[in-house]
């Protein structure tokens, strides 16, 4: 059995993944256009501010997921969404996948807010100014500067789900180094957790961990609520294998349909030349099953 993961092409992208890709690109272009044309920083309005800042708005828990700080930030998030989300939506269906995406994204934002609250509690309670370089600014202005953007939290949740659904699938790091999905997820989770405690960069590492934790929590909740529903098995597809009852994802479905159509044409050509009696028993059974499906 081939356990190598193959991302699907854009022409057969499932609905939610395709629309999320489009919306994120539109938001990125709109942010760039607003800055160039009107000197308006949409990221400052739609990005997720610290919950205690004057610029915080509740809707930012959703809108921050569609804002990105650079093209590279957008590209790698959307690449991961395409690569892993494609298969998960085909397996779960659009409604469940969309809910999972937003729960992971919002959960990542909540985690980031909690971590910031813990980190900033002493500052807010005991100081009025924050020293930044050669000048000091009021604490309130500093809090408004803390803005989180990006779909990374939701993407990390999707990465977790993929690793749990297809743990032995091979993922190629930098398109060259093969690693099983389950180890890829575990390693990335550990790296993000360690980086959250030790790193001084501007990356929201705890938001990434939060996206994975909320994703895991939702999967476990679904299993409990639906009496053992197993999200790690693909949903029943619209197509049954010609020689059995194995359900296939959309990629295999399209391939099988193409193969079956070609074989059907060959059998019909054989009938036109030699009649129905010229068919083998296997060909007759195949044609009978095809007629029942169509």
C-alpha positions as CSV (number, residue, x, y, z in Angstrom):
1,X,0.0,0.0,0.0
2,X,1.4,3.4,-1.0
3,X,1.4,5.7,2.1
4,X,2.9,8.7,0.3
5,X,0.8,11.8,0.5
6,X,0.0,13.5,-2.8
7,X,-1.7,16.9,-2.7
8,X,-4.5,17.4,-5.2
9,X,-4.6,19.9,-8.0
10,X,-6.4,23.3,-7.8
11,X,-9.0,22.2,-10.4
12,X,-10.5,19.7,-7.9
13,X,-10.1,21.7,-4.7
14,X,-12.9,21.2,-2.3
15,X,-15.2,24.3,-1.8
16,X,-14.1,25.5,1.6
17,X,-10.3,25.3,1.0
18,X,-10.7,27.0,-2.4
19,X,-12.7,29.9,-1.0
20,X,-10.4,30.3,2.0
21,X,-7.4,30.6,-0.3
22,X,-9.3,33.2,-2.4
23,X,-10.5,35.2,0.6
24,X,-7.0,35.3,2.2
25,X,-5.4,36.6,-1.1
26,X,-8.2,39.2,-1.4
27,X,-7.5,40.5,2.1
28,X,-3.8,40.6,1.5
29,X,-4.3,42.6,-1.7
30,X,-6.8,44.9,0.0
31,X,-4.4,45.5,2.8
32,X,-1.7,46.5,0.4
33,X,-4.0,48.7,-1.7
34,X,-5.4,50.5,1.3
35,X,-1.9,51.3,2.5
36,X,-0.7,52.6,-0.8
37,X,-3.8,54.5,-1.8
38,X,-5.1,55.9,1.5
39,X,-2.4,55.1,4.0
40,X,-4.8,53.0,6.0
41,X,-3.5,50.0,8.0
42,X,-6.2,47.4,7.8
43,X,-4.1,45.0,9.9
44,X,-4.3,47.5,12.7
45,X,-8.1,47.4,12.5
46,X,-8.7,43.8,11.6
47,X,-5.7,42.2,13.4
48,X,-6.2,40.7,16.9
49,X,-5.2,43.3,19.6
50,X,-4.6,42.5,23.2
51,X,-8.0,42.1,24.9
52,X,-7.2,44.9,27.4
53,X,-6.2,47.4,24.7
54,X,-8.5,50.2,23.6
55,X,-8.2,49.1,20.0
56,X,-9.5,45.6,20.7
57,X,-12.8,44.5,19.1
58,X,-14.4,41.0,19.5
59,X,-14.7,40.5,15.7
60,X,-10.9,40.5,15.5
61,X,-10.9,36.9,16.8
62,X,-12.2,36.1,13.3
63,X,-10.7,38.8,11.0
64,X,-7.2,38.3,12.3
65,X,-7.0,34.9,10.5
66,X,-7.3,36.6,7.1
67,X,-4.6,39.2,7.7
68,X,-0.9,38.5,7.0
69,X,2.2,40.5,7.6
70,X,4.1,39.6,4.4
71,X,3.8,37.7,1.2
72,X,5.9,34.9,2.7
73,X,3.6,34.7,5.7
74,X,0.6,34.4,3.4
75,X,2.3,32.0,1.0
76,X,3.4,29.4,3.5
77,X,0.1,29.5,5.4
78,X,-1.9,29.0,2.2
79,X,0.4,26.4,0.9
80,X,-0.1,24.4,4.1
81,X,-3.9,25.0,3.9
82,X,-3.9,23.6,0.3
83,X,-1.6,20.7,1.1
84,X,-3.3,19.4,4.2
85,X,-6.8,20.9,4.2
86,X,-7.6,19.5,0.8
87,X,-7.6,15.9,2.0
88,X,-9.3,16.7,5.3
89,X,-12.2,18.5,3.7
90,X,-12.7,15.6,1.2
91,X,-12.7,13.2,4.2
92,X,-15.0,15.2,6.5
93,X,-17.1,17.3,4.2
94,X,-17.2,21.1,3.9
95,X,-19.4,21.9,7.0
96,X,-17.4,20.0,9.5
97,X,-14.1,21.2,8.0
98,X,-15.2,24.8,8.1
99,X,-16.2,24.6,11.7
100,X,-13.0,22.9,12.6
101,X,-11.0,25.6,10.8
102,X,-12.6,28.4,12.7
103,X,-12.6,26.7,16.0
104,X,-8.8,26.2,15.6
105,X,-8.3,29.8,14.5
106,X,-10.4,31.3,17.2
107,X,-8.9,29.0,19.8
108,X,-5.5,30.0,18.7
109,X,-6.5,33.7,19.3
110,X,-7.9,32.9,22.7
111,X,-4.7,31.1,23.6
112,X,-2.6,34.1,22.5
113,X,-4.7,36.4,24.6
114,X,-4.4,34.3,27.7
115,X,-0.6,34.1,27.3
116,X,-0.3,37.8,26.8
117,X,-2.5,38.5,29.8
118,X,-0.1,36.4,32.0
119,X,2.9,38.0,30.5
120,X,1.6,41.6,30.8
121,X,-0.2,41.4,34.1
122,X,2.7,42.8,36.1
123,X,3.3,45.6,33.6
124,X,-0.3,46.7,33.5
125,X,-0.7,46.7,37.3
126,X,2.6,48.4,38.3
127,X,3.8,50.6,35.4
128,X,2.5,53.6,33.5
129,X,5.1,53.8,30.8
130,X,7.1,51.3,28.7
131,X,10.7,52.2,27.6
132,X,11.2,51.6,23.9
133,X,14.7,52.5,22.7
134,X,15.4,56.1,23.6
135,X,11.8,57.0,24.5
136,X,9.0,55.9,26.8
137,X,5.4,55.5,25.8
138,X,2.2,55.1,27.8
139,X,1.3,51.5,28.6
140,X,-2.0,51.9,26.8
141,X,-0.2,52.9,23.6
142,X,2.1,49.9,24.0
143,X,-0.8,47.5,24.4
144,X,-2.3,48.8,21.1
145,X,0.9,47.9,19.4
146,X,0.5,44.2,20.2
147,X,-1.3,42.8,17.2
148,X,-1.6,39.2,16.1
149,X,-2.3,38.3,12.4
150,X,-2.3,35.2,10.3
151,X,-4.1,31.9,9.7
152,X,-1.2,29.9,11.3
153,X,-3.3,28.8,14.3
154,X,-6.0,27.3,12.1
155,X,-3.4,25.8,9.9
156,X,-1.6,24.1,12.8
157,X,-5.0,22.6,13.8
158,X,-5.4,21.2,10.3
159,X,-1.8,19.8,10.5
160,X,-2.7,18.0,13.7
161,X,-5.8,16.5,12.1
162,X,-3.9,15.4,9.1
163,X,-1.3,13.7,11.2
164,X,-3.9,11.9,13.2
165,X,-5.9,10.8,10.1
166,X,-2.9,9.7,8.0
167,X,-0.1,9.1,10.5
168,X,2.1,7.1,8.2
169,X,1.8,9.3,5.2
170,X,5.1,10.7,4.0
171,X,5.7,14.4,4.0
172,X,8.7,15.8,2.3
173,X,10.4,18.7,4.2
174,X,11.9,21.2,1.8
175,X,10.6,18.7,-0.9
176,X,13.6,16.4,-0.2
177,X,13.5,15.0,3.4
178,X,10.8,12.3,3.9
179,X,9.1,12.1,7.3
180,X,5.9,10.4,8.5
181,X,3.1,12.8,9.2
182,X,2.7,11.7,12.9
183,X,6.4,12.6,13.6
184,X,6.1,15.8,11.6
185,X,3.2,16.9,13.8
186,X,4.9,15.9,17.1
187,X,8.1,17.6,16.2
188,X,6.5,20.8,15.1
189,X,4.3,20.9,18.2
190,X,7.3,20.5,20.5
191,X,9.3,23.2,18.5
192,X,6.4,25.7,18.8
193,X,6.0,25.0,22.6
194,X,9.7,25.3,23.2
195,X,9.9,28.5,21.1
196,X,7.0,30.0,23.0
197,X,9.0,29.8,26.2
198,X,12.4,30.7,24.8
199,X,12.1,32.7,21.7
200,X,12.1,36.5,21.5
201,X,10.8,36.8,17.9
202,X,7.5,38.3,16.9
203,X,6.0,34.9,16.0
204,X,2.9,33.9,18.1
205,X,4.2,30.4,19.0
206,X,1.6,29.8,21.7
207,X,-1.2,30.6,19.2
208,X,0.1,27.7,17.1
209,X,0.0,25.4,20.0
210,X,-3.5,26.7,20.9
211,X,-4.7,25.9,17.4
212,X,-3.5,22.3,17.8
213,X,-5.0,21.9,21.3
214,X,-8.4,23.3,20.3
215,X,-8.4,21.1,17.2
216,X,-7.7,18.0,19.3
217,X,-10.4,19.0,21.8
218,X,-13.0,19.4,19.0
219,X,-12.1,16.0,17.6
220,X,-12.5,14.4,21.0
221,X,-15.8,16.2,21.5
222,X,-17.1,14.9,18.2
223,X,-16.2,11.4,19.1
224,X,-18.0,11.7,22.4
225,X,-21.1,13.5,21.1
226,X,-21.7,11.2,18.1
227,X,-21.2,8.0,20.0
228,X,-17.7,7.0,18.8
229,X,-17.8,8.8,15.4
230,X,-14.3,8.4,14.1
231,X,-13.0,11.5,12.4
232,X,-9.9,9.6,11.4
233,X,-11.8,7.6,8.8
234,X,-12.9,9.3,5.5
235,X,-16.6,10.0,5.2
236,X,-18.5,7.6,2.8
237,X,-18.0,8.9,-0.7
238,X,-20.5,9.0,-3.5
239,X,-18.6,6.3,-5.3
240,X,-18.3,2.5,-4.6
241,X,-15.5,0.5,-6.1
242,X,-16.6,-1.6,-9.0
243,X,-15.5,-4.8,-7.4
244,X,-16.3,-4.1,-3.7
245,X,-17.5,-1.6,-1.2
246,X,-14.4,0.4,-0.5
247,X,-15.2,4.1,-0.3
248,X,-12.8,6.5,-2.0
249,X,-11.9,10.2,-1.7
250,X,-12.5,12.5,-4.6
251,X,-9.0,12.1,-6.0
252,X,-9.4,8.3,-6.3
253,X,-13.0,8.7,-7.3
254,X,-12.1,10.8,-10.4
255,X,-9.3,8.4,-11.3
256,X,-11.5,5.4,-11.0
257,X,-14.3,7.0,-13.0
258,X,-11.8,7.7,-15.8
259,X,-10.5,4.1,-15.8
260,X,-14.1,2.7,-15.7
261,X,-15.2,4.8,-18.6
262,X,-12.3,3.8,-20.7
263,X,-12.9,0.1,-19.9
264,X,-16.6,0.5,-20.7
265,X,-15.8,2.0,-24.1
266,X,-13.5,-0.9,-24.8
267,X,-16.2,-3.5,-23.9
268,X,-18.8,-1.7,-26.1
269,X,-16.4,-1.7,-29.0
270,X,-15.9,-5.4,-28.5
271,X,-19.7,-5.9,-28.5
272,X,-20.1,-3.9,-31.8
273,X,-17.5,-6.1,-33.5
274,X,-18.2,-9.6,-32.1
275,X,-21.5,-9.4,-30.3
276,X,-22.4,-9.8,-26.6
277,X,-21.4,-13.5,-26.6
278,X,-17.8,-12.5,-27.3
279,X,-17.4,-11.0,-23.8
280,X,-15.7,-12.8,-21.0
281,X,-17.7,-13.4,-17.8
282,X,-15.7,-10.8,-16.0
283,X,-16.5,-8.2,-18.7
284,X,-20.2,-9.1,-18.5
285,X,-20.2,-8.6,-14.7
286,X,-18.3,-5.3,-15.1
287,X,-20.8,-4.0,-17.7
288,X,-23.7,-5.1,-15.5
289,X,-22.4,-3.2,-12.5
290,X,-21.7,-0.1,-14.6
291,X,-25.3,-0.1,-15.9
292,X,-26.6,-0.3,-12.3
293,X,-24.5,2.7,-11.3
294,X,-25.5,4.8,-14.2
